[in-house]
Amino acid sequence: MADVVVVYNTVTGFAQTYGEWIAEDLGARLYPWSQAKGVDLSGADLVVYGAGVRMSRIRGFHEFRRKIKRENLMGKVVVWANGGTPVHPQRDWRVPAGTFTKKELASGCYPFFYFQGGVRYEGLSFPEKPCSKYSPSGFRDTDIAESG
């Protein structure tokens, strides 16, 4: 049986929810990023990393990339992002382009998936909470159950 690990990085809880669903479906071990930092993943056959999006970037991926290199995980990583905006072909390129390097994009080394989540305001920091009220996407009070 394959050794599969799911790592999520969450602020408001949506990435944790998706991480739990993915781990359950794959029969994988599940770690929040805060724990996974200290876990040796080099023996895993597959590592699935996911987090919310902030300013077209997947939260924490820059730091996770260092772990990929340090633990020789290239070719074993799948990435997802979740955010408050719906999936849309004219916008879907922005998150990978804002997160992955040009070389990573060109090689397609990270299979990437985007899931619509939402915003749980109680998890946002001070500058994020007031700014999110002015989002043009109108996702205020979106719940993951409503989007599915």
C-alpha positions in Angstrom: 0.0 0.0 0.0 1.3 3.5 -0.9 2.4 5.9 1.8 0.3 9.0 1.2 0.5 12.2 3.2 -1.8 15.2 3.1 -0.6 18.5 4.5 -2.8 21.5 4.9 -2.1 25.1 5.8 -5.2 26.9 7.0 -6.3 30.2 8.5 -10.0 29.9 8.4 -10.5 26.1 8.4 -11.4 25.5 4.7 -8.1 23.9 3.9 -8.4 21.7 6.9 -11.8 20.5 5.7 -10.6 19.8 2.2 -7.5 18.1 3.7 -9.6 15.8 5.9 -11.8 14.9 2.9 -8.8 14.1 0.7 -6.9 12.2 3.4 -10.0 10.1 4.1 -10.6 9.3 0.4 -6.9 8.4 -0.1 -6.4 6.6 3.2 -3.6 9.1 3.9 -1.9 10.5 7.0 -3.0 14.1 7.7 -0.9 16.9 9.1 -1.4 20.6 9.6 1.6 22.5 8.1 2.6 23.5 11.7 3.2 19.8 12.5 4.4 18.6 9.0 7.4 21.0 9.3 8.9 18.6 11.8 7.9 15.4 10.1 10.2 13.6 7.7 8.2 13.0 4.6 11.0 11.7 2.4 9.7 8.1 2.5 6.2 9.1 1.3 5.1 7.9 -2.1 2.8 10.9 -2.5 2.5 14.2 -0.7 -0.6 16.3 -1.2 -0.2 20.0 -0.1 -3.1 22.4 0.1 -3.9 25.8 1.5 -6.0 28.9 1.0 -5.2 31.6 -1.4 -4.1 35.1 -0.5 -3.3 37.6 -3.2 -3.1 34.9 -5.8 -0.6 32.9 -3.9 -1.0 29.6 -2.1 -0.3 30.2 1.6 2.9 28.7 2.8 4.0 27.1 -0.4 7.2 29.1 -0.5 8.2 27.5 2.8 6.8 24.1 1.7 9.0 24.2 -1.5 12.1 24.3 0.7 10.9 21.1 2.4 10.3 19.5 -1.0 13.9 20.2 -2.0 15.3 19.2 1.4 13.5 15.9 1.5 13.8 15.0 -2.1 10.0 15.0 -2.8 10.1 16.3 -6.4 7.8 14.3 -8.6 5.8 13.1 -5.5 3.8 16.3 -4.8 0.3 17.3 -5.8 -0.9 20.8 -4.8 -4.4 22.2 -4.3 -5.6 25.7 -3.4 -8.9 26.8 -2.1 -10.3 30.2 -2.1 -13.5 32.3 -1.8 -13.9 32.9 -5.5 -15.5 30.3 -7.9 -13.5 28.3 -10.4 -13.3 30.3 -13.7 -11.1 29.7 -16.7 -10.2 33.3 -17.1 -8.9 33.5 -13.6 -7.6 30.0 -12.9 -4.1 30.6 -14.2 -3.4 33.3 -11.6 -2.9 31.1 -8.5 -0.3 28.8 -10.1 1.4 31.8 -11.8 1.5 33.7 -8.5 2.8 30.6 -6.6 5.0 28.5 -8.8 8.3 29.6 -10.4 8.5 29.9 -14.2 10.6 26.7 -14.3 8.0 24.9 -12.2 5.1 26.1 -14.4 7.0 25.1 -17.6 7.8 21.6 -16.4 4.4 21.0 -14.8 6.1 19.4 -11.8 3.2 20.1 -9.5 -0.2 18.8 -10.6 -2.5 21.6 -9.4 -6.2 21.8 -8.4 -8.4 24.7 -7.2 -11.4 24.2 -5.0 -13.9 26.9 -4.1 -14.1 27.3 -0.4 -15.2 30.5 1.2 -14.4 32.9 3.9 -14.8 32.4 7.6 -14.3 35.9 9.0 -13.5 34.7 12.5 -10.2 33.2 11.3 -9.0 36.3 9.5 -6.3 38.6 10.9 -6.9 42.3 11.5 -5.8 43.7 8.1 -7.6 40.8 6.2 -10.9 41.1 7.9 -11.8 44.7 7.0 -10.3 44.4 3.5 -12.4 41.3 2.7 -15.6 43.3 3.1 -14.7 45.3 0.0 -14.0 42.3 -2.2 -15.7 42.6 -5.6 -16.5 38.9 -5.8 -19.2 39.2 -3.2 -18.3 36.0 -1.3 -19.2 37.3 2.1 -20.6 34.7 4.5 -19.9 31.9 1.9 -20.0 28.5 3.5 -18.3 25.4 2.1 -21.5 23.5 2.3 -23.2 26.0 0.1 -20.5 25.8 -2.6 -20.6 22.0 -2.9 
